[in-house]
Amino acid sequence: MEFTPFVLEDNKPSVEMIRSLFLLIPLSLALWAAEPAVTLENHIPPEANTATESLRSEFSYESATRAADHAAMNWQESHSCITCHTNGFYLVGRAATGARAPAYLEARKFARGFLAPHVDPDGSKPGRRAPGAEAMVATTAFLAISDMKTDGKLTKTTRQALDYIWSQQAESGVWERWAKCNWGPYESDDHFGVSLVALAMGVATGDEYQKSPAAMEGDRRLKKFLREHPPVSLHQKGMLLWVAGYRDDLADNKTVQQWQKELFAAQKENGAWVLPELGDRHWKRSDGRKQSTETDAYATAFAIHVLAQSGIVDDDPRLGKARQWLKSQQRESGRWYTRSPRKDNKHYISNAATSFALLALQPRE
């Protein structure tokens, strides 16, 4: 856009000047209305996750990304760790639409810094003990997926971290130090860690690291475990449906179709799913209360995403109905709420629900 230079005639604004000012008004309003990008320095700690937060009158994907950014940065600053439900799945859910967003870049940097002291042969400090298996394994998998989704290749730190977790893997294919404290869906058995790494290896198909002896042996063990311990719960099957979108060596087409059928059978009339119904006997509440029977955002966003990844077409009316329900449940802050299947306290699973919603509702070109 070109503007005619301002010329004052008899100390009065020229016609060209007035026209130019009117042309600038929409741009000025847009700049005034635009919110600054979320960063580690300016993030706002989210309010507690509760079912009482008001619903938005209109769905906004941008509000969802900002909510996820704030939650990830707050967790990073206040906890100094990577956890599946908050900044872990954030690395996956935000990758497609925020690869260059300041908060996402900071989260990737933080994940590398979290792993590097324990996996870099040249930088590790003797005697420094690595965090628990679930932290090291899950962070490595999340970062590997993030690497591939943003840059199309694994970074040096991610490769070193993969080498490290293979060295900690049992012959059975599991990580025996993985926390198993009945906290579904991530810390209730060995299955989640194995399927998450299997997913990361599938997403990283094409990276030359796949041909390394450590990767080939580790992946062999993963497949051994999954053959000997087929999925039982719908969440386990859902994870492998997600994996099936990237690799075909863990389940044949007939099995994939059966899992899809079972997951759709659990869909409710309103189009949504119930998180505790995706679990099994290992999922137990620590507060003695009954599990929720209400449809929720995590189960619904998770189901939408894994079904779509496994080959269900985007315009399938069952997914369409589910997406409409999910959009209708966005909260005023931009996030989604899901009751914790473990304890009525922090409901951190809501943060994972928001990351999966970013995947399930990702704008389509």
N, C-alpha and C positions, 0 to 999 in steps of 0.2 A: 504494500500500500504506500502511495506517495502522497506527501502533504505539501501544499503550497506554502512558501515561507510567510511568516506573519509580517504584515505591513500595517503600521499605524498611520491613519490619515486624520490629520487634525486632532491628534490625541484620542481618536476613536478606533476601536478594533475594525479591521477590514472584514469584508464578507468572507474572504478566504479563511481568515482566522477563526471566525465563528463556526464555519463549516468544519474546520479541522477539529475544533473542540468537541463538537457533537459526534464526530467520528471516533474520538478517543473515549467517550463516555462508556460504551459497552466494554471496551478493553479494561478500563479502569475498574469498573464494577467487578469484572471477572477476576482481576488480580486481587481486589479487596476481599472477595468471597472465598478465594482459594485458601485452604488450610495448609500450613507448612508441613512438610514431610515429617513423619515420626522418626525420631532419632533416639539414641541412648541418652542424650542430654536433655531432651525436651519431652520425653514420654511421661504419660500421666498414669499413675498406678490405678488399675481398674477397681471399681467397687466390687464387693463380694458377689460371687455367683449365686443368685437366688431366683426362685420361681416367680417372685413378685415383681421383677423388673418389667416395665411396660413393653408391649409389643410396638414395633414401628408401624406407622400407618402405610408405609410403602417400602418395598424391598430396595436395598442399596448394596451393591457389591463393593463399592468404594468404602462404605462405612464398615463393611465386614473386614476388609483388608486393614483398615486403620485400627480396628479393635484387636485384630490378631497381632499387629505390630506393637501396640501398647502392651499387650499381655506378655509377649515374648521378651521385650526389653525390660519390663518390670521383673519378670522371673530371673532373667540373666543378672540384673543388678542386685536383687535381694537374696538370691539363693546360690549364685555362682556355680551352677551345675546345669547339666542337660537332663531333662526328664521327658519321658514319652508324651505325657498329656499336654505339655505346654510348648516349650521351645523345640522339642524333638519333632513332633508332627508338623510344627510350624515350618521347619526346613523343607518339608515335602509340600504342604498345602499352599505355601506362598510362592513357590519357585516359578510357576508359569507366569504370574502377573506381577511379580515383584523382584525379579532377578537383579535389578539395579537399584532397588529401593534402599535408602540408607539403613533402615532397621534390618532388612534382610541381609545386607552385606555385613553388618555388625554381627548378626547371629551366626553367619558362616565363619567369620573370623573367630568368634568366641568358641565355636565348636572345634575348630582346628587347634586353638590354644588349649582347650580342655584336653585334647588327645595327645598333642605333641610331646609333652614332658614324659609321657609313659611309653611312647612308641618310637620316638626318634632315637636311633642308636647313637647319634652324635650329640644329642641334646639332653638325653635323660640323665638325671642325677642318680648315682648309685644309692640303692637302698630305698628309693622313693616307691611307695606302694601305690599301685593303680587302684582306682575306685572299683566298686563291685562289677561283676560280670555284666549285669543288665545295663549299667551306665556305659561301659566301654563298648559292648557289642551293639547296643541300640544306637549310640551316638555315631559309631562307625557306619552303620547301615544308613542312618538318616543323612549323614554327610555325603556318602557315596551317591545316594539318590539325588541329593541337591547338586553335587558336582555335575552329574550327567544331565540333569534338567536345565542347568544354567550354562555350563561351558562345554558340555559334550565329552568330557574326559575326566578321569580321576586325578586329583591332585597328589602331590608327593606324600603329604601327610595322610591322606586317605589310604593310599596304598600301604604305607607303613602300618597304619592302624589295622588294615585287613590282615596283613602278615601277623600282627600281634594277636588278633582274636583267633586266627587259625591255630596259633601255637597254644592257645588256651582251650581249644575245642577237644572234647573227649572223642574217642573212637566211635562212640555211639552216635555222634553228630550233634550232641547238645553241649551247652555250657553249664557244667554241674554247679557252679556258684551262682547261677541265675536265681534271683529272689523268687520264692514260691510261697507266698503268704496269703493265698486265697483272695488277692486283690485283682479281680477281673477288670478289664480284659488283658492286662499286660503282665501282671505278676501273680499268676495263678498256676502255671505249669511251664513245661519246657517248650511248648509248641510255638508260642508267639515269637520268641527269639529266633528260633530256627526258620520260621516262615518269613520273618522280617529280613533276615540276611539272604534268604533265597530270593526274595523280591529285589533286594539291592543288587545281587549278582545278575538277575534278569535285566534290570534297568541298565546295568553296566555292560550288557552284551555289545561287543564291538571294541571295547577298550582292550588294549593289548595285555593289560594285567590279567585278564581272564586265562591267558595261556601260561601263566607262571605255575610252577610246580605246587606252591602253597595253595593257590586258588583252586587248582584242579583237584587237589586232595581234599581240601575243605569242602568243596562243593559235592564231592563224592560222598562224604560223610553226611552232609545235609540230606541228600537224596536217600541215603540208607535209612536215616531216622524216619523220614516221611513215608517210606515204603513200609517200615515196620510199625509205625504209629500213625495210621491214617487219621484225618481230622474227625472229631466227634461233634463238637459244638458248631453252631452256625457261624460264630465268629471265626473259628479256626478254618472252616470251609470258605468263609468270605475272604480271609487273608490269602488263601491259595487260589481263589478266583482272581484276585488282584494279580497274583504271580502269573497266572495263566495268560494274562495279557502280554507278557514279555517272554515267556518260555513255555515250550510244550513238552518238556521232559519230566514233569512232575504229575501230570494228570492227563488222561486221554479225553477226547471230545465227549464220549458218553458220560464219563464221570463229571466233567465240567457242567454238562447240561443237567445232570441230576442235582448237583449242588445249587445251580441256578433255580431249579424248580423248587427245591426245599426252602431256599431263601425267600422266593416270591410267595410261597405258601404261608410264611410268617407275616406277610404284609397285611396291615389292618385295612378296614373299609375306608378310612380317611386317607389312605395312601402311605402311611408311616409305619415304622417298626418300633419295637420295645427292646431296649438294651438288655435287660436281664434274660429275655427269651433267647438271646443270641449266645448265652453262656451255658455252663454245665454245673455239675456238682462241686467243682472246685471254686466257683464264685460264691463267697460267703460274706455276709454283712458282719461287721465287727461291733455293731451297736445293737444287735438283737432285733432290729425292726424288720418288717416285711419289705421285700423288694417291690419296686414300682411296677405297676401294670399299665402305666400310661405311656402312650407313644412319645418318643423323644427325638431330639435333634441328632445326637451322636449315632444312634442305631440307624436312623433314616439316611443321614448323609453318608455314613459308611456303606450301607447297602446300595445306595444309588451309585456310588463311585465304583465299588468292586464289581457290581453287575455290568456297568457300562464298560469297565476295563476288560471284562471277560468275554465281551462280544455282543451283549444286548444292545440293539440299536438305540441311538439317542431319542428317536421319535416313538419308542415303545410307550403306549399310553400308561402303562403301570409306572414307568419312570417319570413320565410327565406329571402324573397325579402326585407322586412323591415329591417332586421338585416344587410343585405349587404349595404343598403343605409346608415344606421346609422354608420356603420364602415367607410364608405367612407367620412363621414362628420366630423371625428375627427380632431381637430386642432393641430397645431404643438406643443402646450403646453401639449397636452394630453386630454384636455377638449372638450366640445361641446359648440356651440353658439345657443342661441334662442333669438329672439327679444322680449322684454318685451311687454305684452299686455296692459300695463298701461302707460308707459312713456319712451321715448327714452333717457335714462340716464345711469343707471348702468347695466341694463339687468341682474339683479341678478337671474332671472329665469334660466339663463344658468347654474348656479351652481346646481340647482335641476335637470336640464337636464342631467348633468354629473352623478349625483347619480342614476338617473333612468337608464342611459346607463350601469352603473355597474351591475344593476339588469338584464337588458335586454340581455346583452352580457356576462354574467357570464360564465366562462369556464365550460364545462360539462365533467364529468368524463367518 
